[in-house]
Amino acid sequence: MKLTTTRAFAAVFTILLAAQAFAAPTATTFNPAWGVVFPGAKALELARQCSRASPGPVQGTWTPSPQQISELDDQLLPALMVQLIQRELVDNGWQATDYYRQYGGLIVGGQRIIYVNGFHRHVVEQSPQAASWKTAAIGICDGGELAFGAEYDPESKSLEKFQFNGKV
């Protein structure tokens, strides 16, 4: 039986959750206050990344609904958790729920996608202009696991192209 990427993530996530059941408790949802949807043309800012692939070429923009963001987050949280476990960062206190998220609706190849730009809470906590993440795209060159990007197809409800930033 052939597993799709989403099913494979779900299977791995289930196994990892079972293993983590005996470890320290972790949050099971993102903090809703740590996510913001960039409307329309503002979403274009998210497509300018420095050390990871950017979606494109972008043909247009649109604004995702709260329901679409919720569906994306339902897949993003376990995918991010798996990535952190694979990199052995969970053992050092990193949690998937420690990330802020910026979402933008982009049209790429004639298809609507939601691009998510994620960054670790330390990025916001150490910024002198902490609230600016709500209105301006956060761009981090390098930084490894401090920042990531992912594309979500709201039609097929699939998370694709998850990538952390490059490292120095």
C-alpha positions in Angstrom: 0.0 0.0 0.0 1.4 3.3 -1.1 1.3 6.2 1.5 0.9 9.8 0.5 3.2 12.4 2.0 0.4 13.6 4.3 -0.4 10.0 5.4 3.3 9.3 5.9 3.6 12.4 8.1 0.5 11.3 10.0 1.9 7.8 10.6 5.3 9.1 11.7 3.6 11.8 13.9 1.4 9.1 15.6 4.4 7.0 16.4 6.3 10.0 17.7 3.4 11.1 19.8 3.2 7.7 21.4 6.9 7.9 22.2 6.5 11.4 23.5 3.6 10.4 25.8 6.1 9.5 28.5 8.2 12.7 28.0 7.4 16.2 29.2 4.0 17.5 28.1 3.8 19.7 25.1 1.1 22.0 23.8 -1.1 20.6 21.0 -2.1 23.8 19.3 -0.5 27.0 18.0 -1.0 30.2 20.0 -3.6 32.0 17.9 -2.2 35.4 18.9 1.1 34.3 17.3 -0.4 34.1 13.8 -1.4 36.8 11.3 -2.9 36.8 7.8 -1.4 39.3 5.4 -4.2 40.5 3.2 -4.0 40.8 -0.6 -0.9 42.5 -2.0 0.7 42.6 1.5 1.2 38.8 1.1 3.8 39.5 -1.6 6.2 40.5 1.1 6.3 36.9 2.3 7.5 35.6 -1.0 10.9 37.4 -0.7 13.1 35.0 1.2 16.8 35.0 1.6 18.1 31.6 2.4 15.3 29.2 1.5 13.2 28.7 -1.6 10.5 31.2 -2.2 7.2 30.5 -3.8 6.8 31.8 -7.3 6.6 33.3 -9.7 3.7 34.9 -8.0 0.9 35.8 -10.4 -1.5 37.3 -7.8 -2.7 37.4 -4.3 -5.8 36.5 -2.3 -6.8 36.5 1.4 -7.2 33.1 3.1 -10.2 32.5 5.4 -9.9 31.7 9.1 -11.1 28.1 8.3 -8.4 27.6 5.7 -5.7 28.8 8.2 -7.1 26.4 10.8 -6.9 23.5 8.4 -3.3 24.5 7.5 -2.3 24.7 11.2 -3.8 21.3 11.8 -1.2 19.9 9.4 1.6 22.4 10.1 1.9 21.7 13.8 2.6 17.9 13.5 4.9 18.5 10.5 6.9 21.1 12.4 7.1 18.8 15.4 8.4 15.9 13.3 11.1 18.2 11.8 12.2 19.4 15.2 12.4 15.8 16.5 14.4 14.7 13.5 16.9 17.4 14.2 17.0 16.4 17.9 16.0 19.9 18.9 13.1 18.8 21.1 15.6 17.4 23.5 17.0 20.9 23.8 13.6 22.4 24.7 12.5 23.5 21.2 8.7 23.1 20.6 6.6 23.5 17.5 4.4 25.8 19.5 7.3 28.2 19.9 6.8 29.6 16.4 5.1 32.7 15.2 3.4 32.5 11.8 2.7 34.9 9.0 0.3 33.7 6.3 -0.3 35.0 2.8 -2.5 33.9 -0.1 -0.5 33.6 -3.3 -1.4 32.5 -6.8 1.4 30.4 -8.2 1.1 28.5 -11.5 -2.6 29.5 -11.6 -3.2 27.7 -8.3 -4.1 29.3 -4.9 -1.6 28.5 -2.2 -1.2 29.7 1.4 2.4 30.5 2.1 3.4 30.4 5.8 6.5 32.2 7.0 7.3 30.9 10.5 9.9 32.1 13.0 10.9 31.1 16.5 9.7 33.2 19.4 13.3 34.3 20.2 13.2 36.3 17.0 10.3 38.4 18.3 11.5 38.4 21.9 14.9 39.8 21.0 13.6 42.5 18.6 13.4 46.1 19.8 10.3 46.4 17.6 8.5 43.2 18.7 5.1 44.1 17.4 6.3 44.8 13.8 5.9 41.1 12.9 2.1 41.7 12.7 2.5 44.2 9.8 5.9 43.5 8.1 7.2 40.2 6.7 10.0 38.8 8.8 13.0 37.9 6.7 15.9 36.1 8.2 19.0 35.2 6.2 20.4 31.8 7.3 19.5 31.0 10.9 18.6 27.4 10.3 15.7 26.3 12.5 14.9 29.9 13.6 12.7 30.3 10.5 10.8 28.1 8.0 8.5 28.4 5.1 5.8 26.0 3.8 3.2 26.0 1.1 -0.3 24.8 1.7 -2.8 23.9 -1.0 -6.3 24.7 0.4 -8.0 22.7 -2.4 -6.2 19.4 -1.8 -5.7 20.3 1.9 -2.0 19.3 1.6 1.1 20.8 3.1 4.0 21.0 0.8 7.6 22.3 0.5 8.3 22.7 4.2 11.8 24.1 4.5 13.9 25.6 7.3 16.3 28.4 6.5 19.8 27.6 5.5 22.6 27.6 8.0 25.7 29.8 7.9 
